[in-house]
Amino acid sequence: MKNRRKPKIIEIKGLSKNFGLTTALNQVNLKVDNFLTLFGPNGAGKTTLIRILSTLMKPSSGEAKINNIDVLNNPVRARSQIGVISHETHLYDGLKAEENLKFYGKLYNVKNLDKRINSLIKKVGLEHREKDRVADFSRGMRQRLSISRALLHDPLVLLLDEPYTGLDQHAAETLEQILDKFEDRTILQTTHNLERGLKLCCQVAILVDGEIVYKANAEEIGFEELKQIYNQKVQQNE
Amino acid sequence: MNEYLKKVQSIVWKDIIIELRMKEMLNTMLIFSILVILISSFAFGTFNQEMTQSIAPGVLWIAFTFAGMLGLGRSFISEKDRGCLQGMMLAPTDWSAIYIGKTIANLIFMSIMEILTLIVFVVLFNFGQIITSPLKFVLITIVGTFGFVSVGTLLSAVSVNTKTREMLLPVLLFPVIVPIIIGAVEATLSIITANGQFWGWVRILVAYDIIFFTVSALSFNYVIEG
């Protein structure tokens, strides 16, 4: 757990999302100024929240701001502030690692792209594989490359949607080490893995049936206590 | 160069590199279109020249559009595989750049398929002898293909988010491209028969292209939004 000092940078007010008669998010209010892990069972609305914040989806009502930029009214500017890492790597199998980063770097207008790619690829420990096609990479290597893709444009905010899905123990630890290096960024992570989710974060919240049912500082809560609260909150809403 | 155009160029470059390595779209389209030409040549090969002249444009455009549809079907499926479409959508640019980039890439692949198919078609249907103006034929092929790809790329993006995407694309696409097929076949026939209707059909196709390309580019944002 780290002590991060950052201004409030993700601000969500009364955010709701309905899919027909199903309510995925119901009046969600959240402020994130450091590293918050949002826990929740499958179908709680975690991915929907990340999709709205990353401008891929419009909410039914409410507002969301990233670094004071309204993600609904100014999505293109908001996208330049965020990096997204999810269980999907967003990488092309047919391109080499370096080519993938070059492609995304051009989409993000990254200056000094070659230098930036070299530094990021070293950071994730893939410098010896940069000329290899992503199709030949293991899941863990893809995820590491996906992290460098998300950091290409040096985003202020990182949105992590179940980043540990499909990773083995070693790859998950590598991901943690990489995330631990990015102390200066505001991170919103969603996961249903309590142990991993609690490890690096400063704040925790629990989302059940589209509602934030619990919020606390990570320092004030241990794993066992979180587990108990999580089970209780999930059962209450079943 | 304008930043928007640079992004479009990157998308086209990426599609070409991937296609050169994987050969998923081109091979499928090419094999299919040549098979259509071959089967048609066997089926109609015994017909006299006058009859061949009247069926040749239809056979050619059936081969182009059916093969093109197979390619367009793949166009966005490969983007969905590892969430790559989302990856592009997360970039700070208007999503219409994705549509324009994909349309240009599809246009390039379709053109390559059409050139190679045409070589086989010329041999099997004596097309070189019956076509009176090759330049006019090139023009109608460009105009017809552009209209087909403009609508096809948009509908490929529509169908890729559904479970029945392979079936949905032809169901959505063919009713919309009927004017393109009729226009292209009639214009090609008018080149062969020199009936003087060529420019009338070209005008219809150009109008179709402008309308559908503009509508597709403007509506793409709503189509791919989750």
Interface residues (C-beta under 8 A of the other chain):
Chain A: R51 S54 T55 L56 M57 K58 V76 R77 R79 S80 I82 V84 S86 E88 T89 H90 L91 Y92 D93 G94 L95 E99 F103 Y104 K106 L107 Y108 N109 R133 R149 H153
Chain B: E3 K6 K7 S10 I11 W13 K14 I17 I18 R21 M22 D81 R82 G83 C84 Q86 G87 M88 M89 L90 A91 P92 T93 D94 E225 G226
